[in-house]
Amino acid sequence: MVKEIKRKSGRKADEMRPISAKVGIIPNADGSAMYKSGETIAIAAVYGPKKMHPQHSQNPAKGTLRCTYSMLSFSVTDRIRPGPNRRSTEISKIIEWALDPVVMLDNYPNMVVDVHIHMTQADAGTRCAGINAAAMALAHAGIPMKNMVSSIAAGKLDKTVVLDLDKYEDSDFEEGEGSTDIPMSFTDDGKLTHIQVDGYISKEQLKQAIEMAKKASGKIYEVQEKALKEIEK
Ligand code: CDP
């Protein structure tokens, strides 16, 4: 049983924002995809595998997955200064770590697969949307993968465990105990590839949040799979 909480958006505690996805949106890229969750929109473009430059960054044992995350200047109300910053560098690494367990680059020594992830609109949950778009773009590019990856955050609003916090809930909600945001990524067979905990949560509620996100990741997977099949038609 999920306890009822009044959310500004009118969503139930275990209800995610409306989602949609499209594959093949950038003809010049080797693979591309868009993932939308409420007002958050991510686009991802894959280039490669290609020879890694500079040469000293090459790994002779296997290929390298290199993700670059950025928010466009006008993706939020306050204009963001273009170019990398601490947050984008951290999220780029997190996206790599979330996808690394499924991407099979053993047959691509000294090569790199570049994934560029741009947020055209950001209303929280951008790393999750970025991971979902990137996973579809990699599959579209024909990069061998063990599984699809689907990402979503759960967390806590005051005392209640909720799914998929939006910007207001993530940053501006100040009632009671405030909010906790826990972005997670799952393989399509339910294995966790990434989890971050921003805020406080008890062990019991963390378990609930993981279960809630895992269930939602199955729904995201269906949307990703449908978008990938549509491009094959
Ligand atoms: O987007 P995500 O939830 O993965 O990461 P976050 O660092 O918790 O950011 C939450 C939200 O804050 C973003 O999605 C943006 O809407 C907003 N944000 C912003 O307005 N300006 C920034 N420089 C960074 C984030």
Residues whose N, C-alpha, C, O or C-beta is under 5 A from the ligand:
A	BS01	CDP	V76 A122 D123 A124 G125 T126 R127 C128 K167
